[in-house]
Amino acid sequence: MSDQPSHDHQAELPAEKRLAANPTAGNWERETLEKLVFATVRERRAARRWGIFFKLGFLLLGIIALLTYYDSTFGLGGDENLGRHTALIEINGEIEAEGSGAADTVIPSLNKAFSDSGSAAVVLRIDSPGGSPVQAGIIVDEIQRLKRGYPDKPLYVVVDEMCASGGYYIASAADRIYVNKASIVGSVGVLMDSFGFTGTMEKLGVERRLLTAGENKGFLDPFSPQSDKHKAHAQAMLNEIHQQFISVVRAGRGKRLKETAETFSGLYWTGAKAVEMGLADGFGTVDTVARDIVKAEDIVDYTAHEGLPERVLKKFGAAVGNGAVNAAYRGAVPQLR
């Protein structure tokens, strides 16, 4: 009974005196207080960061909206009176489903360039190692349609560094092809390339478990042995696409083509040699063609360039991931490159 008043008396002492009387007993209070203070500071910092993030996000969306409005309102359209000029469209890089070599990108530009009453001719500047025969074929079909619809408006191709395989597939539909003496031109051929990992898997003790519905569904699977039947089928497809390529080149170049056994072998040549072989017509640049051939020095670019909104909103990480996954299987698709 005598201890209770003493305990109550100590509890009524100020915190400073209690800590001085018993420093060890106050450690947990100090640690708890510090944790609460630090937690509050961290929470406020996190809230501030999120606030800044959302503000910047809304600001960025606003800028994108303004730029999109500006592009749609003041961008190049078919209503401007541009006067007599040379229409320019550029293809840079591989001929594939996305980018400047995609049919969905090139065809609207071609239609706009041909339909413009001020364009005296269309110049297609190509710098491409090739790519998809499907995309190249779609573009060629559209070029041929537009040439029938606008017979008085020629289409010229100007080659920069390279116009090979799928790039030349498109170029062959032009009225004339102009190159630099050192340009790379040709490569009229088709390929399918991939890897086979069966030997490595056996050494590592890895078993391939592939289930299919349809005996040929695992066609050209890189982790399974290649059968003679599948190899023959793939070769037949390549030969068929190669003949399609050859037909387009022969139709486009006509009597200018000095065909030899090497012409359609998949080899490529310098621009100077290409002129000798009839794969090209002469030497020139966009400027010289506009000035000396078209006689319209003013050049208007009809290329569908990727705007800032598209660049900002593009899912870079997803694109990289898809590219890594598709790399192993890309060879299963015929390529003009």
C-alpha positions in Angstrom: 0.0 0.0 0.0 2.9 2.4 0.7 4.3 1.9 -2.9 1.1 3.2 -4.7 1.4 6.9 -3.6 5.1 6.9 -4.6 4.2 5.5 -8.1 1.4 8.0 -8.5 3.7 10.8 -7.5 6.3 9.8 -10.0 3.7 9.6 -12.8 2.7 13.2 -12.0 6.3 14.5 -12.6 7.0 16.3 -15.9 8.4 14.2 -18.7 11.8 15.8 -18.5 12.2 14.9 -14.8 10.9 11.3 -15.4 13.5 10.8 -18.2 16.2 12.2 -16.0 15.2 9.9 -13.1 15.1 6.9 -15.4 16.7 7.5 -18.9 16.3 3.9 -20.0 12.5 3.9 -19.5 12.1 6.9 -21.9 13.9 5.4 -24.9 10.8 3.8 -26.3 8.9 7.1 -26.1 11.7 8.9 -27.9 11.9 6.2 -30.6 8.1 6.2 -31.1 8.0 9.9 -31.4 10.8 10.0 -33.9 9.1 7.2 -36.0 5.9 9.2 -36.0 7.7 12.4 -37.0 9.6 10.6 -39.8 6.5 8.8 -41.1 4.7 12.1 -41.2 7.5 13.7 -43.2 7.7 10.8 -45.6 4.0 10.9 -46.2 4.0 14.6 -46.9 6.9 14.2 -49.3 5.2 11.4 -51.1 2.0 13.5 -51.3 4.0 16.4 -52.7 5.7 14.2 -55.3 2.4 12.7 -56.5 0.9 16.2 -56.6 3.8 17.4 -58.8 3.4 14.2 -61.0 -0.3 14.8 -61.6 0.2 18.5 -62.3 2.9 17.7 -64.9 0.8 14.9 -66.3 -2.2 17.3 -66.8 0.1 19.9 -68.3 1.6 17.4 -70.7 -1.9 16.3 -71.8 -2.8 19.9 -72.4 0.3 20.5 -74.5 -0.5 17.3 -76.5 -4.1 18.4 -77.1 -2.9 21.8 -78.2 -0.4 20.4 -80.6 -2.9 17.9 -82.0 -5.3 20.7 -82.6 -2.6 22.8 -84.2 -1.6 19.9 -86.5 -5.1 19.2 -87.6 -6.0 22.9 -88.0 -2.8 24.3 -89.6 -1.1 21.2 -91.0 -0.6 20.5 -94.6 -3.9 19.8 -96.3 -5.2 19.5 -99.8 -7.0 22.9 -99.8 -3.9 25.1 -99.8 -2.9 26.7 -103.1 0.7 25.7 -103.2 1.3 26.6 -106.8 3.2 24.4 -109.3 5.6 22.2 -107.3 7.3 18.8 -107.0 5.7 16.5 -104.4 8.1 14.6 -102.2 7.4 11.5 -100.1 10.2 9.8 -98.1 10.6 6.2 -97.1 13.4 5.7 -94.6 14.2 2.3 -93.0 12.6 -1.1 -93.4 9.4 -1.7 -95.3 7.2 -2.9 -92.4 3.8 -2.5 -90.9 4.9 0.6 -88.9 7.0 3.6 -89.7 7.7 5.5 -92.9 7.7 2.3 -95.0 4.3 1.1 -93.9 1.6 1.0 -96.5 -0.8 2.8 -94.1 1.7 5.6 -94.0 2.9 5.8 -97.6 -0.5 5.4 -99.4 -2.3 8.4 -97.8 0.7 10.6 -98.7 0.7 9.2 -102.3 -3.0 10.0 -102.7 -2.6 13.5 -101.3 0.4 14.2 -103.6 -1.2 12.9 -106.8 -4.5 14.5 -106.1 -3.0 18.0 -105.5 -3.6 20.0 -108.6 -0.4 21.9 -108.0 1.9 18.9 -108.0 3.7 18.5 -111.4 5.2 15.1 -110.4 5.7 12.9 -107.4 9.2 12.0 -106.2 9.6 9.1 -103.9 12.9 9.2 -102.0 13.9 5.8 -100.8 16.6 4.7 -98.3 15.7 1.2 -97.3 17.3 -2.3 -97.0 13.9 -3.9 -97.7 11.4 -5.7 -95.5 7.9 -7.0 -95.9 6.8 -8.2 -99.3 3.2 -7.6 -98.2 3.7 -4.0 -97.4 5.8 -3.4 -100.6 3.1 -5.2 -102.7 0.3 -3.0 -101.3 2.3 0.1 -102.0 3.1 -1.0 -105.6 -0.6 -1.8 -106.2 -1.6 1.7 -105.1 1.1 3.3 -107.2 -0.1 1.5 -110.3 -3.7 2.6 -109.5 -2.7 6.2 -109.1 -0.6 6.2 -112.3 -3.7 5.0 -114.2 -5.8 7.7 -112.6 -3.2 10.5 -113.2 -1.5 9.5 -116.4 0.0 12.9 -116.9 1.7 13.0 -113.4 4.9 11.0 -113.4 6.3 9.2 -110.4 10.1 9.3 -109.9 12.2 7.4 -107.4 15.4 8.9 -106.0 17.7 6.5 -104.1 19.8 7.8 -101.3 22.2 5.2 -99.6 20.3 2.0 -100.4 17.3 0.8 -102.3 17.4 -3.0 -101.9 15.0 -5.8 -102.0 11.6 -4.6 -100.7 12.7 -1.0 -101.3 13.5 -1.8 -104.9 10.3 -3.7 -105.2 8.5 -0.4 -104.7 11.0 1.6 -106.8 10.5 -0.7 -109.8 6.9 0.7 -110.2 8.2 4.2 -110.8 8.5 5.8 -114.2 12.2 6.4 -113.6 14.8 5.6 -111.0 17.6 8.0 -110.1 20.6 6.9 -108.0 23.9 8.1 -106.8 27.0 6.3 -108.3 27.7 4.7 -104.9 24.1 3.8 -103.9 23.3 0.2 -103.2 20.6 -1.1 -105.5 19.0 -4.5 -106.3 18.9 -7.6 -104.1 15.9 -9.0 -106.0 15.3 -12.0 -103.8 13.4 -13.4 -100.8 14.7 -14.9 -97.5 13.5 -16.5 -94.3 16.1 -16.7 -91.6 15.9 -18.1 -88.0 17.8 -20.2 -85.5 17.7 -23.8 -84.5 18.3 -24.6 -80.8 17.7 -28.4 -80.8 21.4 -29.3 -80.4 21.9 -26.8 -77.5 18.7 -28.0 -75.8 19.9 -31.6 -75.9 23.2 -30.7 -74.3 21.5 -28.8 -71.6 18.9 -31.5 -71.0 16.0 -29.2 -72.0 12.9 -31.0 -73.4 10.7 -29.2 -75.9 7.0 -29.8 -75.1 5.0 -28.5 -78.1 1.4 -29.5 -78.4 -0.4 -28.7 -81.7 -3.8 -29.3 -83.3 -2.8 -29.9 -86.9 0.3 -31.8 -87.9 2.0 -28.8 -89.5 1.1 -26.2 -86.8 4.6 -26.2 -85.4 6.0 -25.3 -88.9 9.5 -23.8 -88.5 9.4 -23.8 -84.8 13.0 -22.9 -83.8 13.0 -25.3 -80.8 12.0 -28.4 -82.8 13.9 -30.3 -85.5 13.3 -29.1 -89.1 11.6 -31.7 -91.3 12.3 -32.1 -95.0 8.6 -31.5 -95.7 8.5 -28.2 -93.9 11.8 -27.1 -95.5 10.4 -27.9 -99.0 7.1 -26.1 -98.2 9.0 -23.0 -97.0 11.2 -23.0 -100.1 8.1 -23.2 -102.4 6.7 -20.2 -100.7 9.9 -18.3 -101.1 10.0 -19.2 -104.8 6.5 -18.0 -105.3 7.1 -14.7 -103.7 10.4 -14.4 -105.7 8.4 -14.8 -108.9 6.0 -12.1 -107.8 9.0 -9.8 -107.2 10.5 -10.6 -110.6 7.2 -10.0 -112.4 6.9 -6.5 -110.8 10.5 -5.6 -111.8 10.0 -6.9 -115.3 6.7 -5.0 -115.7 8.1 -1.8 -114.3 11.5 -1.7 -116.0 10.3 -3.2 -119.3 12.8 -3.1 -122.2 15.2 -0.9 -120.1 16.1 -4.0 -118.1 19.2 -5.7 -119.4 18.4 -9.1 -117.8 21.2 -11.6 -117.0 21.5 -14.7 -114.9 22.5 -12.6 -111.9 19.7 -10.0 -112.2 17.3 -11.8 -109.9 19.8 -13.8 -107.9 19.6 -11.6 -104.8 22.9 -9.8 -105.5 23.0 -6.0 -105.2 25.2 -3.5 -107.0 26.4 0.1 -106.9 24.2 2.8 -108.5 26.6 3.1 -111.4 26.4 -0.6 -112.2 22.6 -0.5 -111.7 22.3 2.1 -114.4 24.4 -0.2 -116.7 22.1 -3.1 -116.0 18.9 -1.2 -116.5 17.9 -1.4 -112.9 18.1 2.4 -112.7 17.8 5.2 -115.3 20.4 7.8 -114.3 22.0 9.8 -111.6 20.3 12.5 -109.6 19.0 13.9 -106.3 15.6 15.2 -105.3 16.8 18.7 -106.1 18.2 17.9 -109.5 15.2 15.9 -110.5 12.8 18.7 -109.4 14.9 21.3 -111.2 16.0 19.5 -114.4 13.4 16.7 -114.9 10.2 18.0 -113.4 11.0 21.7 -114.1 9.4 22.6 -110.7 12.1 23.6 -108.2 9.7 24.2 -105.4 9.5 21.0 -103.4 6.6 20.2 -101.0 7.0 17.4 -98.5 3.9 15.1 -98.3 5.6 12.6 -96.0 3.4 11.7 -93.0 5.9 12.5 -90.3 5.3 11.3 -86.8 4.2 14.1 -84.6 5.0 14.9 -81.0 1.8 13.4 -79.6 2.5 10.1 -81.3 6.1 10.1 -80.0 5.0 10.9 -76.4 2.2 8.4 -76.3 4.1 5.6 -77.9 4.6 2.7 -75.5 8.4 2.4 -75.8 8.7 -0.4 -73.3 6.0 -2.5 -75.0 7.7 -1.9 -78.4 11.0 -3.1 -77.1 9.5 -6.1 -75.4 7.6 -7.1 -78.5 10.8 -6.7 -80.6 12.7 -9.0 -78.3 10.0 -11.7 -78.3 9.5 -11.5 -82.1 13.2 -11.7 -82.8 13.3 -15.4 -82.5 10.3 -16.0 -84.7 10.8 -13.2 -87.3 12.6 -15.6 -89.6 9.4 -17.5 -90.1 8.0 -14.6 -92.2 9.3 -14.1 -95.7 11.4 -10.9 -96.0 12.5 -8.9 -99.0 15.9 -7.8 -97.6 
